[in-house]
């Protein structure tokens, strides 16, 4: 969805913008092949009742409300259910970023000005000065979202949010007594491992290994995996903390 046209509604101000996903998939893509003849596997839309292949224009959406019972929806009917102004990003409030648990963050988009509108840069500066983020709602594709807009260096980043019902957290309320000495050692271990978040230094080791293996395969070389280090498990918590600190 590169260069998706949209707009931000900020009170009575309308800000035309271009929206692009921030993240690109880094995974190596494999094709599925038939082991016997090494041909590509095809996926066919097939109706077992009619015993025939099905074209896209013959498919409708159905919701199963009881076993083998469905209610059916045409695309036009689903379009009628979308919110008004679905192509716009409607701001509903401004909130501190710290009030939003990162567990609700889903996907981020780079929001750039479309054209040279002054309103976009004014909005950037207002977010920067207020130190707040805009809570908004919008539709992307066929899905309705709440999202936040935040100032990031020189532009705006929009991050869609999961709904409360989508977040599944197991809350453990059982009280466990913490030993003061164990806590002191745990804090010391944390302090010894303190550092900076430097994303440019973090590599996807698994994908790097796959890409190297692909080159090796092309050049007729065999794949040699690295020998995995065995780690001795220490059941006594105090002993594990003390040995961890000594290794640091």
Buried (B, 14 or more C-beta within 10 A) or exposed (E): EEEBEBBBBBEEBEBBBBBEBEEEEEEBEEEEEEEEEEEEEEEEEEEEEEEEEEEEEEEEEEEEEEEEEEEEBEEEEEEEEEEEEBEBBBBEEBEEEEEBEEEBBEBBBBBBBBEEBEBBBEBBEBBBEEEBBBBBBBBBEEEBBBBBBBBBEEBBBBBBBBEEEEEEEEEEEEEEEEEEEBEEBBEBBEEEEEEEEEEEEEEEEEEEBEEEBEEEEEEEEEEEEEEEEEEEEEEEEEEBBBEBBEEE
